[in-house]
Amino acid sequence: MKNILLLFGLFTFGNLFGQNITGNWQGIMTHPKDTGTFFTDNFAFWLNIEQEGDTIIGQSRTEMGNSKNFCVMNFKGAFQNGHMTIIETSWEESYMQDNVYIHWCLKRVSLIYTFEDSTETLRGLWTSTEEGCGPGEIYLHRSIKEFNDRTSSSHDYVTFAEFKRKLRMGESVKGLKVVLSEVVFDFNEAKLLPKSRAILKELKEIMDKYPGLKLDIIGHTGNLGSDRFNLTLSLQRAKTVKDFLVKMGISESRFQYHGFGESRPIATNTTDEGRRKNRRIEFEVFSE
């Protein structure tokens, strides 16, 4: 028994400290000093990492909520003993809407790698020497979604009824985001309520009829609760929806799922009604 425990301990140690973190990571970056007119102090945040030994290079992407504004930075750094340090070195790409000025900060980031509940995470702090920048926190999960280093995220929201109409008319639905307002959960819970199942069964029937459809299931929250909790909750809710559709017979290969916590609001978080709108499940069509 002791030998088994010893082997398990060695495997866990090796799994943590021999970990290769090459790939895409998605989550949130907090910026408490910057709420502006965008309803939140959270930004959607990505890392695209290439690791060789202890050395890492790559790109980061920051998105400002409720807008198409984003910035991609190049970085270099190191990953040793479960600890990652990166320094952003230069701008790669950015977009700012007319009449909007954003001071994108070059950051120094320090993150810890963990493996919990079958999920790989990076979390820690960021700082900057630039005035008005940081400090803040970063929480990331490993993601299979392709890193986007050139274009703004889609904000072409449509209703489920409009999505169905476009399919019937033979119109392209790729890139559309559909809010599933009928999919609801209890407060702070990721278990589907019974009244959510009807629309998901209808979505399953649509996916049976259109076998080329592939969906990214996306979870969002309001701003009640901690940033880390909201990110995890949004991810768990998206996974719950994905798992429900898979159990009904849709291939798991036709789904991705992500959580953005409170970083992508579609309404103000200062009212109950606004927070209700922000607590949502949506899907984005990434293949048809």
KOLVEX-167422 format. One record per residue (C-alpha): residue number from 0; residue in three letters; x, y, z. Coordinates in nm, 2 decimals, decimal comma, always signed. Layout:
! residues N
+------+------+--------+--------+--------+
! gufi ! seti !      x !      y !      z !
+------+------+--------+--------+--------+
!  NUM !  ALA !      X !      Y !      Z !
...
+------+------+--------+--------+--------+
END
This chain:
! residues 288
+------+------+--------+--------+--------+
! gufi ! seti !      x !      y !      z !
+------+------+--------+--------+--------+
!    0 !  MET !  +0,00 !  +0,00 !  +0,00 !
!    1 !  LYS !  +0,28 !  +0,24 !  +0,09 !
!    2 !  ASN !  +0,45 !  +0,16 !  -0,25 !
!    3 !  ILE !  +0,12 !  +0,25 !  -0,43 !
!    4 !  LEU !  +0,09 !  +0,58 !  -0,24 !
!    5 !  LEU !  +0,46 !  +0,66 !  -0,32 !
!    6 !  LEU !  +0,41 !  +0,59 !  -0,69 !
!    7 !  PHE !  +0,09 !  +0,80 !  -0,68 !
!    8 !  GLY !  +0,28 !  +1,08 !  -0,51 !
!    9 !  LEU !  +0,56 !  +1,06 !  -0,77 !
!   10 !  PHE !  +0,32 !  +1,06 !  -1,06 !
!   11 !  THR !  +0,13 !  +1,37 !  -0,92 !
!   12 !  PHE !  +0,46 !  +1,55 !  -0,86 !
!   13 !  GLY !  +0,58 !  +1,46 !  -1,21 !
!   14 !  ASN !  +0,25 !  +1,55 !  -1,36 !
!   15 !  LEU !  +0,26 !  +1,90 !  -1,21 !
!   16 !  PHE !  +0,63 !  +1,99 !  -1,24 !
!   17 !  GLY !  +0,69 !  +1,81 !  -1,57 !
!   18 !  GLN !  +0,38 !  +1,97 !  -1,73 !
!   19 !  ASN !  +0,40 !  +2,12 !  -2,08 !
!   20 !  ILE !  +0,17 !  +2,42 !  -2,10 !
!   21 !  THR !  +0,20 !  +2,47 !  -2,48 !
!   22 !  GLY !  -0,15 !  +2,56 !  -2,62 !
!   23 !  ASN !  -0,43 !  +2,81 !  -2,57 !
!   24 !  TRP !  -0,56 !  +2,93 !  -2,23 !
!   25 !  GLN !  -0,88 !  +3,13 !  -2,18 !
!   26 !  GLY !  -1,03 !  +3,32 !  -1,90 !
!   27 !  ILE !  -1,04 !  +3,67 !  -1,74 !
!   28 !  MET !  -0,81 !  +3,95 !  -1,64 !
!   29 !  THR !  -0,93 !  +4,19 !  -1,37 !
!   30 !  HIS !  -0,85 !  +4,56 !  -1,39 !
!   31 !  PRO !  -1,01 !  +4,72 !  -1,08 !
!   32 !  LYS !  -0,91 !  +5,08 !  -1,19 !
!   33 !  ASP !  -1,09 !  +5,05 !  -1,53 !
!   34 !  THR !  -1,47 !  +5,02 !  -1,53 !
!   35 !  GLY !  -1,53 !  +5,30 !  -1,78 !
!   36 !  THR !  -1,85 !  +5,27 !  -1,97 !
!   37 !  PHE !  -1,82 !  +4,90 !  -2,04 !
!   38 !  PHE !  -2,00 !  +4,77 !  -1,72 !
!   39 !  THR !  -1,72 !  +4,56 !  -1,58 !
!   40 !  ASP !  -1,37 !  +4,56 !  -1,44 !
!   41 !  ASN !  -1,31 !  +4,22 !  -1,61 !
!   42 !  PHE !  -1,16 !  +4,17 !  -1,95 !
!   43 !  ALA !  -1,17 !  +3,84 !  -2,15 !
!   44 !  PHE !  -0,81 !  +3,72 !  -2,17 !
!   45 !  TRP !  -0,62 !  +3,46 !  -2,36 !
!   46 !  LEU !  -0,27 !  +3,32 !  -2,37 !
!   47 !  ASN !  -0,12 !  +3,13 !  -2,67 !
!   48 !  ILE !  +0,19 !  +2,96 !  -2,53 !
!   49 !  GLU !  +0,48 !  +2,77 !  -2,70 !
!   50 !  GLN !  +0,71 !  +2,60 !  -2,45 !
!   51 !  GLU !  +1,05 !  +2,45 !  -2,51 !
!   52 !  GLY !  +1,21 !  +2,33 !  -2,19 !
!   53 !  ASP !  +1,18 !  +2,61 !  -1,93 !
!   54 !  THR !  +1,14 !  +2,88 !  -2,19 !
!   55 !  ILE !  +0,80 !  +3,00 !  -2,32 !
!   56 !  ILE !  +0,71 !  +3,25 !  -2,59 !
!   57 !  GLY !  +0,37 !  +3,35 !  -2,73 !
!   58 !  GLN !  +0,09 !  +3,60 !  -2,75 !
!   59 !  SER !  -0,17 !  +3,74 !  -2,51 !
!   60 !  ARG !  -0,51 !  +3,87 !  -2,62 !
!   61 !  THR !  -0,72 !  +4,12 !  -2,41 !
!   62 !  GLU !  -1,08 !  +4,20 !  -2,49 !
!   63 !  MET !  -1,28 !  +4,49 !  -2,35 !
!   64 !  GLY !  -1,64 !  +4,39 !  -2,25 !
!   65 !  ASN !  -1,95 !  +4,50 !  -2,45 !
!   66 !  SER !  -1,73 !  +4,61 !  -2,74 !
!   67 !  LYS !  -1,52 !  +4,49 !  -3,03 !
!   68 !  ASN !  -1,20 !  +4,64 !  -2,88 !
!   69 !  PHE !  -0,91 !  +4,41 !  -2,84 !
!   70 !  CYS !  -0,53 !  +4,40 !  -2,82 !
!   71 !  VAL !  -0,28 !  +4,12 !  -2,89 !
!   72 !  MET !  +0,07 !  +4,14 !  -2,73 !
!   73 !  ASN !  +0,38 !  +3,94 !  -2,78 !
!   74 !  PHE !  +0,55 !  +3,79 !  -2,47 !
!   75 !  LYS !  +0,84 !  +3,59 !  -2,35 !
!   76 !  GLY !  +0,90 !  +3,41 !  -2,02 !
!   77 !  ALA !  +0,97 !  +3,09 !  -1,83 !
!   78 !  PHE !  +0,78 !  +2,80 !  -1,67 !
!   79 !  GLN !  +0,95 !  +2,62 !  -1,38 !
!   80 !  ASN !  +0,82 !  +2,40 !  -1,10 !
!   81 !  GLY !  +0,46 !  +2,49 !  -1,18 !
!   82 !  HIS !  +0,53 !  +2,87 !  -1,18 !
!   83 !  MET !  +0,51 !  +3,08 !  -1,49 !
!   84 !  THR !  +0,64 !  +3,43 !  -1,54 !
!   85 !  ILE !  +0,59 !  +3,63 !  -1,86 !
!   86 !  ILE !  +0,67 !  +3,98 !  -1,98 !
!   87 !  GLU !  +0,48 !  +4,13 !  -2,26 !
!   88 !  THR !  +0,73 !  +4,29 !  -2,50 !
!   89 !  SER !  +0,54 !  +4,45 !  -2,79 !
!   90 !  TRP !  +0,21 !  +4,51 !  -2,96 !
!   91 !  GLU !  +0,11 !  +4,27 !  -3,23 !
!   92 !  GLU !  -0,24 !  +4,38 !  -3,32 !
!   93 !  SER !  -0,52 !  +4,59 !  -3,18 !
!   94 !  TYR !  -0,86 !  +4,74 !  -3,26 !
!   95 !  MET !  -1,04 !  +5,04 !  -3,11 !
!   96 !  GLN !  -1,38 !  +5,16 !  -3,21 !
!   97 !  ASP !  -1,42 !  +5,52 !  -3,33 !
!   98 !  ASN !  -1,42 !  +5,78 !  -3,05 !
!   99 !  VAL !  -1,27 !  +5,52 !  -2,81 !
!  100 !  TYR !  -0,92 !  +5,54 !  -2,67 !
!  101 !  ILE !  -0,78 !  +5,25 !  -2,47 !
!  102 !  HIS !  -0,45 !  +5,25 !  -2,29 !
!  103 !  TRP !  -0,34 !  +4,89 !  -2,35 !
!  104 !  CYS !  -0,08 !  +4,81 !  -2,08 !
!  105 !  LEU !  +0,24 !  +4,61 !  -2,13 !
!  106 !  LYS !  +0,22 !  +4,37 !  -1,84 !
!  107 !  ARG !  +0,43 !  +4,14 !  -1,63 !
!  108 !  VAL !  +0,24 !  +3,83 !  -1,53 !
!  109 !  SER !  +0,31 !  +3,57 !  -1,26 !
!  110 !  LEU !  +0,09 !  +3,26 !  -1,27 !
!  111 !  ILE !  +0,07 !  +2,92 !  -1,09 !
!  112 !  TYR !  -0,03 !  +2,60 !  -1,27 !
!  113 !  THR !  -0,28 !  +2,37 !  -1,10 !
!  114 !  PHE !  -0,47 !  +2,06 !  -1,20 !
!  115 !  GLU !  -0,80 !  +2,04 !  -1,01 !
!  116 !  ASP !  -1,13 !  +1,85 !  -1,08 !
!  117 !  SER !  -0,99 !  +1,74 !  -1,42 !
!  118 !  THR !  -0,93 !  +2,10 !  -1,52 !
!  119 !  GLU !  -0,60 !  +2,26 !  -1,58 !
!  120 !  THR !  -0,57 !  +2,62 !  -1,46 !
!  121 !  LEU !  -0,33 !  +2,91 !  -1,45 !
!  122 !  ARG !  -0,40 !  +3,18 !  -1,20 !
!  123 !  GLY !  -0,21 !  +3,47 !  -1,04 !
!  124 !  LEU !  -0,13 !  +3,84 !  -1,07 !
!  125 !  TRP !  -0,03 !  +4,10 !  -1,33 !
!  126 !  THR !  +0,14 !  +4,43 !  -1,28 !
!  127 !  SER !  +0,27 !  +4,71 !  -1,50 !
!  128 !  THR !  +0,51 !  +4,99 !  -1,48 !
!  129 !  GLU !  +0,28 !  +5,21 !  -1,69 !
!  130 !  GLU !  +0,07 !  +5,48 !  -1,52 !
!  131 !  GLY !  -0,29 !  +5,37 !  -1,45 !
!  132 !  CYS !  -0,22 !  +5,01 !  -1,52 !
!  133 !  GLY !  -0,29 !  +4,74 !  -1,27 !
!  134 !  PRO !  -0,23 !  +4,56 !  -1,06 !
!  135 !  GLY !  -0,49 !  +4,29 !  -1,12 !
!  136 !  GLU !  -0,56 !  +3,92 !  -1,12 !
!  137 !  ILE !  -0,57 !  +3,65 !  -1,40 !
!  138 !  TYR !  -0,76 !  +3,32 !  -1,40 !
!  139 !  LEU !  -0,73 !  +3,09 !  -1,70 !
!  140 !  HIS !  -0,84 !  +2,74 !  -1,81 !
!  141 !  ARG !  -0,68 !  +2,54 !  -2,09 !
!  142 !  SER !  -0,89 !  +2,58 !  -2,41 !
!  143 !  ILE !  -0,92 !  +2,39 !  -2,74 !
!  144 !  LYS !  -1,05 !  +2,70 !  -2,92 !
!  145 !  GLU !  -0,82 !  +2,84 !  -3,18 !
!  146 !  PHE !  -0,63 !  +3,16 !  -3,07 !
!  147 !  ASN !  -0,75 !  +3,47 !  -3,26 !
!  148 !  ASP !  -0,47 !  +3,72 !  -3,32 !
!  149 !  ARG !  -0,63 !  +3,94 !  -3,59 !
!  150 !  THR !  -1,00 !  +4,00 !  -3,57 !
!  151 !  SER !  -1,26 !  +4,13 !  -3,32 !
!  152 !  SER !  -1,50 !  +3,87 !  -3,17 !
!  153 !  SER !  -1,84 !  +3,84 !  -3,32 !
!  154 !  HIS !  -2,12 !  +4,05 !  -3,17 !
!  155 !  ASP !  -2,38 !  +3,94 !  -3,41 !
!  156 !  TYR !  -2,64 !  +3,82 !  -3,16 !
!  157 !  VAL !  -2,96 !  +3,67 !  -3,29 !
!  158 !  THR !  -3,26 !  +3,51 !  -3,12 !
!  159 !  PHE !  -3,31 !  +3,13 !  -3,14 !
!  160 !  ALA !  -3,61 !  +3,19 !  -3,37 !
!  161 !  GLU !  -3,40 !  +3,40 !  -3,61 !
!  162 !  PHE !  -3,13 !  +3,13 !  -3,60 !
!  163 !  LYS !  -3,39 !  +2,87 !  -3,70 !
!  164 !  ARG !  -3,53 !  +3,10 !  -3,98 !
!  165 !  LYS !  -3,18 !  +3,15 !  -4,13 !
!  166 !  LEU !  -3,13 !  +2,77 !  -4,14 !
!  167 !  ARG !  -3,47 !  +2,71 !  -4,31 !
!  168 !  MET !  -3,39 !  +2,98 !  -4,57 !
!  169 !  GLY !  -3,05 !  +2,83 !  -4,64 !
!  170 !  GLU !  -2,86 !  +3,14 !  -4,51 !
!  171 !  SER !  -2,52 !  +3,11 !  -4,35 !
!  172 !  VAL !  -2,52 !  +3,09 !  -3,97 !
!  173 !  LYS !  -2,15 !  +3,06 !  -3,92 !
!  174 !  GLY !  -2,02 !  +3,31 !  -3,66 !
!  175 !  LEU !  -2,36 !  +3,39 !  -3,52 !
!  176 !  LYS !  -2,41 !  +3,40 !  -3,15 !
!  177 !  VAL !  -2,75 !  +3,28 !  -3,02 !
!  178 !  VAL !  -2,86 !  +3,36 !  -2,66 !
!  179 !  LEU !  -3,06 !  +3,08 !  -2,50 !
!  180 !  SER !  -3,26 !  +3,28 !  -2,26 !
!  181 !  GLU !  -3,47 !  +2,98 !  -2,17 !
!  182 !  VAL !  -3,17 !  +2,80 !  -2,03 !
!  183 !  VAL !  -3,17 !  +2,88 !  -1,66 !
!  184 !  PHE !  -3,00 !  +2,77 !  -1,34 !
!  185 !  ASP !  -3,06 !  +2,82 !  -0,97 !
!  186 !  PHE !  -2,85 !  +3,10 !  -0,81 !
!  187 !  ASN !  -2,48 !  +2,99 !  -0,78 !
!  188 !  GLU !  -2,56 !  +2,65 !  -0,93 !
!  189 !  ALA !  -2,46 !  +2,47 !  -1,25 !
!  190 !  LYS !  -2,74 !  +2,21 !  -1,25 !
!  191 !  LEU !  -3,00 !  +2,26 !  -1,53 !
!  192 !  LEU !  -3,35 !  +2,34 !  -1,42 !
!  193 !  PRO !  -3,62 !  +2,12 !  -1,58 !
!  194 !  LYS !  -3,77 !  +2,41 !  -1,78 !
!  195 !  SER !  -3,44 !  +2,45 !  -1,97 !
!  196 !  ARG !  -3,47 !  +2,11 !  -2,13 !
!  197 !  ALA !  -3,73 !  +2,19 !  -2,39 !
!  198 !  ILE !  -3,52 !  +2,43 !  -2,59 !
!  199 !  LEU !  -3,21 !  +2,21 !  -2,56 !
!  200 !  LYS !  -3,41 !  +1,91 !  -2,70 !
!  201 !  GLU !  -3,52 !  +2,14 !  -2,99 !
!  202 !  LEU !  -3,15 !  +2,23 !  -3,04 !
!  203 !  LYS !  -3,06 !  +1,86 !  -3,05 !
!  204 !  GLU !  -3,32 !  +1,80 !  -3,32 !
!  205 !  ILE !  -3,18 !  +2,09 !  -3,53 !
!  206 !  MET !  -2,83 !  +1,94 !  -3,49 !
!  207 !  ASP !  -2,96 !  +1,61 !  -3,61 !
!  208 !  LYS !  -3,11 !  +1,77 !  -3,91 !
!  209 !  TYR !  -2,80 !  +1,98 !  -3,99 !
!  210 !  PRO !  -2,51 !  +1,74 !  -3,92 !
!  211 !  GLY !  -2,25 !  +2,00 !  -4,03 !
!  212 !  LEU !  -2,33 !  +2,24 !  -3,74 !
!  213 !  LYS !  -2,07 !  +2,27 !  -3,47 !
!  214 !  LEU !  -2,13 !  +2,49 !  -3,16 !
!  215 !  ASP !  -1,92 !  +2,67 !  -2,90 !
!  216 !  ILE !  -2,13 !  +2,67 !  -2,58 !
!  217 !  ILE !  -2,05 !  +2,98 !  -2,38 !
!  218 !  GLY !  -2,15 !  +3,06 !  -2,02 !
!  219 !  HIS !  -2,17 !  +3,41 !  -1,86 !
!  220 !  THR !  -2,26 !  +3,55 !  -1,52 !
!  221 !  GLY !  -2,34 !  +3,88 !  -1,36 !
!  222 !  ASN !  -2,10 !  +4,04 !  -1,12 !
!  223 !  LEU !  -2,22 !  +3,90 !  -0,78 !
!  224 !  GLY !  -1,96 !  +3,68 !  -0,63 !
!  225 !  SER !  -1,58 !  +3,67 !  -0,68 !
!  226 !  ASP !  -1,42 !  +3,69 !  -1,02 !
!  227 !  ARG !  -1,27 !  +3,34 !  -0,99 !
!  228 !  PHE !  -1,59 !  +3,19 !  -0,87 !
!  229 !  ASN !  -1,79 !  +3,35 !  -1,16 !
!  230 !  LEU !  -1,54 !  +3,23 !  -1,42 !
!  231 !  THR !  -1,56 !  +2,87 !  -1,29 !
!  232 !  LEU !  -1,94 !  +2,88 !  -1,26 !
!  233 !  SER !  -1,98 !  +3,01 !  -1,61 !
!  234 !  LEU !  -1,75 !  +2,73 !  -1,74 !
!  235 !  GLN !  -1,94 !  +2,46 !  -1,54 !
!  236 !  ARG !  -2,28 !  +2,59 !  -1,67 !
!  237 !  ALA !  -2,15 !  +2,57 !  -2,03 !
!  238 !  LYS !  -2,02 !  +2,22 !  -1,97 !
!  239 !  THR !  -2,36 !  +2,12 !  -1,82 !
!  240 !  VAL !  -2,53 !  +2,23 !  -2,14 !
!  241 !  LYS !  -2,28 !  +2,05 !  -2,36 !
!  242 !  ASP !  -2,30 !  +1,73 !  -2,15 !
!  243 !  PHE !  -2,69 !  +1,74 !  -2,18 !
!  244 !  LEU !  -2,67 !  +1,75 !  -2,56 !
!  245 !  VAL !  -2,41 !  +1,48 !  -2,57 !
!  246 !  LYS !  -2,62 !  +1,25 !  -2,36 !
!  247 !  MET !  -2,91 !  +1,30 !  -2,60 !
!  248 !  GLY !  -2,69 !  +1,16 !  -2,88 !
!  249 !  ILE !  -2,50 !  +1,45 !  -3,04 !
!  250 !  SER !  -2,13 !  +1,37 !  -3,09 !
!  251 !  GLU !  -1,90 !  +1,54 !  -2,84 !
!  252 !  SER !  -1,67 !  +1,63 !  -3,14 !
!  253 !  ARG !  -1,93 !  +1,89 !  -3,25 !
!  254 !  PHE !  -1,89 !  +2,10 !  -2,94 !
!  255 !  GLN !  -1,65 !  +2,34 !  -2,77 !
!  256 !  TYR !  -1,74 !  +2,51 !  -2,44 !
!  257 !  HIS !  -1,61 !  +2,81 !  -2,26 !
!  258 !  GLY !  -1,69 !  +3,03 !  -1,97 !
!  259 !  PHE !  -1,63 !  +3,41 !  -1,95 !
!  260 !  GLY !  -1,76 !  +3,49 !  -1,60 !
!  261 !  GLU !  -1,87 !  +3,85 !  -1,59 !
!  262 !  SER !  -1,62 !  +3,97 !  -1,85 !
!  263 !  ARG !  -1,87 !  +3,99 !  -2,14 !
!  264 !  PRO !  -2,18 !  +4,17 !  -2,02 !
!  265 !  ILE !  -2,46 !  +4,27 !  -2,25 !
!  266 !  ALA !  -2,62 !  +4,50 !  -2,00 !
!  267 !  THR !  -2,53 !  +4,70 !  -1,69 !
!  268 !  ASN !  -2,46 !  +4,50 !  -1,37 !
!  269 !  THR !  -2,59 !  +4,78 !  -1,15 !
!  270 !  THR !  -2,95 !  +4,66 !  -1,16 !
!  271 !  ASP !  -3,12 !  +4,32 !  -1,10 !
!  272 !  GLU !  -3,26 !  +4,32 !  -1,46 !
!  273 !  GLY !  -2,92 !  +4,39 !  -1,60 !
!  274 !  ARG !  -2,76 !  +4,11 !  -1,40 !
!  275 !  ARG !  -3,04 !  +3,88 !  -1,51 !
!  276 !  LYS !  -2,96 !  +3,95 !  -1,88 !
!  277 !  ASN !  -2,59 !  +3,89 !  -1,82 !
!  278 !  ARG !  -2,65 !  +3,55 !  -1,65 !
!  279 !  ARG !  -2,69 !  +3,36 !  -1,98 !
!  280 !  ILE !  -2,59 !  +3,07 !  -2,19 !
!  281 !  GLU !  -2,53 !  +3,13 !  -2,56 !
!  282 !  PHE !  -2,38 !  +2,94 !  -2,84 !
!  283 !  GLU !  -2,17 !  +3,04 !  -3,14 !
!  284 !  VAL !  -2,17 !  +2,85 !  -3,46 !
!  285 !  PHE !  -1,81 !  +2,77 !  -3,56 !
!  286 !  SER !  -1,88 !  +2,53 !  -3,84 !
!  287 !  GLU !  -2,18 !  +2,46 !  -4,07 !
+------+------+--------+--------+--------+
END
